[in-house]
Amino acid sequence: MKNTTTTLLEDVARWLKGKAAEAGRSVSGWISVLLVRARRQNGDYAAAMKRYLARKPRRIDWPDGRRPAREQLYDRPGLR
């Protein structure tokens, strides 16, 4: 474990103490859990992006071999 010192605004410090108390943790324990979750989410996102970008592009098979016109794509009731 590594100790750190952080300077917070008074209202942020009060809010943080309240959140930690609600969770039944110390302030440092609550922040630690928050940072571990953020790191995990960031790692999950990066891994998913890497998997997606590693996929080979695929060809789109247009009906009748023709791409739709711009008007066909954007002139729909849901987009008005």
C-alpha positions as CSV (number, residue, x, y, z in Angstrom):
1,M,0.0,0.0,0.0
2,K,1.1,3.5,-0.7
3,N,0.0,6.6,1.3
4,T,-0.9,9.8,-0.5
5,T,-2.0,13.3,0.6
6,T,-4.8,15.1,-1.3
7,T,-6.1,18.6,-0.8
8,L,-9.9,19.0,-1.2
9,L,-12.4,21.8,-1.0
10,E,-14.3,21.8,2.3
11,D,-17.6,20.8,0.7
12,V,-16.0,18.0,-1.3
13,A,-14.3,16.7,1.8
14,R,-17.7,16.7,3.7
15,W,-19.4,14.9,0.8
16,L,-16.6,12.4,0.6
17,K,-16.8,11.6,4.3
18,G,-20.5,11.1,4.0
19,K,-20.2,8.8,1.0
20,A,-17.5,6.7,2.7
21,A,-19.6,6.5,5.9
22,E,-22.7,5.3,3.8
23,A,-20.5,2.6,2.3
24,G,-19.2,1.6,5.8
25,R,-15.6,2.4,4.7
26,S,-12.9,4.9,5.6
27,V,-12.3,7.7,3.2
28,S,-9.1,6.2,1.9
29,G,-10.8,2.8,1.6
30,W,-13.7,4.3,-0.4
31,I,-11.4,6.2,-2.7
32,S,-9.3,3.0,-3.2
33,V,-12.4,1.1,-4.3
34,L,-13.5,3.9,-6.6
35,L,-10.1,4.0,-8.3
36,V,-9.9,0.2,-8.6
37,R,-13.3,0.2,-10.4
38,A,-12.2,3.1,-12.7
39,R,-9.0,1.3,-13.6
40,R,-10.9,-1.9,-14.3
41,Q,-13.5,-0.2,-16.5
42,N,-10.8,1.6,-18.4
43,G,-9.0,-1.7,-18.9
44,D,-12.2,-3.4,-20.0
45,Y,-12.9,-0.6,-22.5
46,A,-9.4,-0.7,-23.9
47,A,-9.5,-4.4,-24.3
48,A,-12.9,-4.3,-26.1
49,M,-11.7,-1.5,-28.4
50,K,-8.6,-3.6,-29.2
51,R,-10.7,-6.6,-30.0
52,Y,-13.0,-4.6,-32.2
53,L,-10.2,-2.9,-34.1
54,A,-8.5,-6.2,-34.7
55,R,-11.5,-7.5,-36.6
56,K,-11.1,-7.6,-40.4
57,P,-13.4,-5.3,-42.3
58,R,-16.3,-7.0,-44.0
59,R,-18.0,-6.1,-47.2
60,I,-21.5,-4.8,-47.1
61,D,-23.9,-6.6,-49.4
62,W,-26.3,-4.0,-50.6
63,P,-29.8,-5.1,-51.9
64,D,-29.6,-5.4,-55.7
65,G,-26.0,-4.3,-55.5
66,R,-26.9,-0.7,-55.2
67,R,-26.2,1.6,-52.3
68,P,-29.2,3.6,-51.0
69,A,-29.4,7.3,-51.9
70,R,-28.8,9.9,-49.2
71,E,-32.5,10.8,-49.3
72,Q,-33.5,7.3,-48.6
73,L,-31.3,7.1,-45.5
74,Y,-32.2,10.4,-44.0
75,D,-35.8,11.0,-45.1
76,R,-37.4,8.8,-42.5
77,P,-40.1,9.7,-39.9
78,G,-37.9,9.0,-36.9
79,L,-35.2,11.4,-38.2
80,R,-37.5,14.4,-38.9
